Amino acid sequence: MPKLKTKKSAAKRFRVTASGKIVRRHSGARHILTHKPRSRKRKLTSKGLVSKADTARVKKMLVI
């Protein structure tokens, strides 16, 4: 059986913490920033966790 390969697009977007949770960036922080409030832009810079519904699928893409 051949080696399992990591989906490189997923590897660039997600990171696994020491406890096994998957960290992601928030969407909507790239352009059209002049129309967004300062507080919203600040919250978009922080990291978020992948929801429980998507965790198994992301782990499969990362070959964990």
N, C-alpha and C positions, 0 to 999 in steps of 0.2 A: 504494500500500500504506500502511495507517495506521501511525502510530508504535507502537513496542513499549512497553508499559507495565511498570514494575517492580511485582512483587507486594509491596504495602506491608507485609504481614505478615512477609515474609522480610526486608525492608529494616530492620525494627525488631529482628530477632533476630540478624542476621549483619552482619559488617563485613569488608571486604577489606583486607589488609595491603599494604604497598608491594611485596612480592615476589609478591603474587597469591594468598596463602593466605587461607582464610576462617576467621575467628575466631567462636566461639560461647560462650555461657554454659553452665555445667553445670546439669543438671536436679536437682531434689530439694532445693533450698536455700530453699524458700518457707515451708513449714509443717511441723508435727510435728518441730520442731527440738530439743525437749527429750529425745527418745529417741536422738538421734544424738550420737556422740562429738565432742568439741571438735575433734579432728584432722580428722575427716571434714568437718565444717562449714567449717573453714578451707580445706580443699582445694576445696570446692565454690564458694568465692568467686573462685577463679582462672579465667582464660579457658582454653578448650580449642580445638583445631582440628577442623574438620569432616573426617571420614574421606574417604579417596580415593574410596571407592565412592559417596559422596553429593556430592562436590565439583561434578561436572558438573551435577547437578540443581539445586543451590543457585545456581550461577552463571547458569543459565538463568532461574531465578526473579528474580535480581537484574539480568538483562539486561546481562551483562558481555561 
